Amino acid sequence: MHSGARRPPDRGSEAPRWPRPCGARSLRGPRPSSPSPRAVPGRAVPCRAVPGRRAVLPPAHGAAGVVGGPGAAAFFITYENVKSVLPRGSASYLTPVTHMVAASSGEVVACLIRVPSEVVKQRAQVSPSASTFRILSHTLYHEGIQGLYRGYKSTVLREIPFSLVQFPLWEALKDLWSWKQGHVVDSWQSAVCGAFAGGFAAAVTTPLDVAKTRIMLAKAGSATASGNVLAALGGIWRTQGLSGLFAGVVPRMAAISLGGFIFLGTYEKTRELLL
């Protein structure tokens, strides 16, 4: 081998690298022996895609799904306790206000558990080769505990309007159905009401969800990563318009409607069995 030839790097001595998402810039040159296109300095890393189909990000790894149970428990414990503490007047127009305050309080508490799992989930979706533990440890090492709570404010600002719509509507639909049939709704009927309420709330709060996702995935130290929801919404509006603000509204409505059916129906059935 002559002196000008480049030796291939020793893989055993390489330090572990944070995986690049699709479209990230590469700092490494191409490997001479590789027949397939590799990362070139200054060029984006291409996504692997099947011809005729869009590249789809895989689902998030473990932690994001595991924390859903404690987050939901924190929400409903707070929701029911706040409802029991608030005074119940005879005026029917105060009932939705009670549900709104209780739901908002529940979201503030639940987001303390939900946001870290959401941050890890979002980063796992753009770095599918990294494990949940690696993403978690990388975030804590480089950003500290604040990194896990990046987007907390934007998440709360999304969840509170969502709950302000979903839970009063859910309770109102249950009351209307109970009045129509002359007795309290069954758990499956509560689940149907939850599906309608969740789908409607998902549609009207989609722009806040889009802004929250942009903030969580923004590069650390950037203007978007600062958590300014209005600035994020303004940037999306200027670059993509109304379609950008409502990106993914149909799958979001479908997923949350199904989730509302299962989640609120199960909650109502469990409450019937325990109380």
Secondary structure, 3 states (H helix, E strand, C coil): CCCCCCCCCCHHHCCCCCCCCCCCEECCCCCCCCCCCCCCECCECCCCCCCCCCCCCCCCCCHHHHCHHHHHHHHHHHHHHHHHHCCCCCCCCHHHHHHHHHHHHHHHHHHHHHHHHHHHHHHHHHCCCCCHHHHHHHHHHHHCHHHHCCCHHHHHHHHHHHHHHHHHHHHHHHHHHHHHHCCCCCHHHHHHHHHHHHHHHHHHCHHHHHHHHHHHHCCCCCCHHHCCHHHHHHHHHHHHHHHHHCCCHHHHHHHHHHHHHHHHHHHHHHHHHHC
